[in-house]
Amino acid sequence: MGLRMMVTGASGTMGQELVKLLDKSGVDFIAASRSLDRLPAGIRGLQLNYDSAPLLEQAFRDIDVLFFLQPFAENMVQQATNVFRAARAAGVQFVLRVSGFGASVSSPYLYQRVQGEVDELLKNSGLRYCLLRPNIFMQSFVNPWGEALRQGILYLPQGEGRISFLHARDAAEVAARILTDPLYFHKFSFDLTGERALSNAEVVSLISYQVQRRVCYVPVTEEVAIKSMQKSAIEPWDVELMMSIHRAAKDGKIAEVSESFRQLMNRDPRRFEDFSKEMREEWIPPTPVLEPPLL
Ligand SMILES: NC(=O)c1ccc[n+]([C@@H]2O[C@H](COP(=O)([O-])OP(=O)(O)OC[C@H]3O[C@@H](n4cnc5c(N)ncnc54)[C@H](OP(=O)(O)O)[C@@H]3O)[C@@H](O)[C@H]2O)c1
């Protein structure tokens, strides 16, 4: 019998892509979400919440390999502690974790530091593991920045900083590749980026071309960005986390291009041009419904 796998985060940006790939390849896996109705139809699913520590061990009982993805949350380290403890107790053999580009406990940027802390937890957990460190997904221009782009102006405090954005499907393809022979990849970690770094001005120009309409990027100050997030009642930790990503971008710290994708997959990562073509409908504002004139 092959290794039994669980895909967590299966309803998310990268998880959905991975589920499609594994399903297409006929891999036996179970997909997890906090809510079964968020999982794609026809996929074997399981309800799972990293905050429900007592239930995790039971959930991992029949699993050999765990694909573990967790979103940023203030209690991220606690959630990961719950997961690794339960995985160990349940006899999981291998964890493929989605970390983030630049993850390090000594990073000056909160979002990289917290990823670094979870990486260290996994390394010291006694579990076998592999770490994926993808840079920001191109899909960020659909969610969360899609609405701003539909309205025509993207305000961000990233100055002229560049980011080597990665297509989430490329990240999923790497994960699927590793899951074909997970134990071989024990202790590996892969920095995953796109084929070049782009500034937001370049990104909106590529999007403008696709939608045949002018879309602008306006760099704003940190103060403006923080005030706008506070006005939307975003929690202080989440504000700090978002600001740390913006600062890393502005400081040019996430512009590096890694060769890992090419080495693993024997092809170039997808280009932003391809992504923007694929997603163009997302940036087209809905046509206003005109009321018939009153007679
Ligand atoms: N977004 C990016 O650009 C990007 C780039 C590189 C790396 N990453 C890394 O990928 C990770 C996730 O990124 P994201 O925010 O973009 O993900 P996402 O697409 O929003 O997906 C998050 C997933 O986590 C699941 N989830 C949330 N809370 C959970 C809980 N308490 N228990 C179990 N499952 C839970 C959600 O499933 P349900 O809601 O269905 O439960 C969802 O499928 C982060 O660690 C991030 O650093 C993201």
The ligand as an ORCA input file, in Angstrom:
! r2SCAN-3c Opt
* xyz 0 1
  N      -0.490     34.105      0.091
  C       0.775     34.205     -0.312
  O       1.157     35.035     -1.144
  C       1.787     33.252      0.251
  C       3.051     33.180     -0.341
  C       4.015     32.359      0.194
  C       3.731     31.609      1.312
  N       2.493     31.667      1.834
  C       2.239     30.899      3.047
  O       1.140     30.043      2.905
  C       0.418     30.051      4.117
  C      -1.043     30.321      3.866
  O      -1.170     31.406      3.057
  P      -2.534     32.085      2.715
  O      -2.971     32.942      3.842
  O      -2.397     32.678      1.373
  O      -3.510     30.830      2.661
  P      -4.980     30.698      2.215
  O      -5.058     30.556      0.754
  O      -5.827     31.761      2.852
  O      -5.326     29.313      2.873
  C      -5.343     29.119      4.234
  C      -5.903     27.716      4.483
  O      -5.749     27.423      5.865
  C      -6.964     26.828      6.338
  N      -7.112     27.190      7.755
  C      -7.226     28.436      8.267
  N      -7.303     28.375      9.616
  C      -7.265     27.066      9.949
  C      -7.323     26.362     11.181
  N      -7.442     27.000     12.345
  N      -7.256     25.024     11.155
  C      -7.148     24.355      9.978
  N      -7.081     24.961      8.767
  C      -7.148     26.301      8.767
  C      -8.058     27.418      5.487
  O      -9.055     26.451      5.358
  P     -10.572     26.628      5.843
  O     -10.846     28.106      5.912
  O     -11.337     25.933      4.782
  O     -10.579     25.944      7.148
  C      -7.366     27.602      4.129
  O      -7.516     26.466      3.312
  C       1.040     31.073      5.044
  O       1.835     30.393      5.947
  C       1.885     31.886      4.118
  O       3.077     32.328      4.645
  C       1.502     32.457      1.341
*
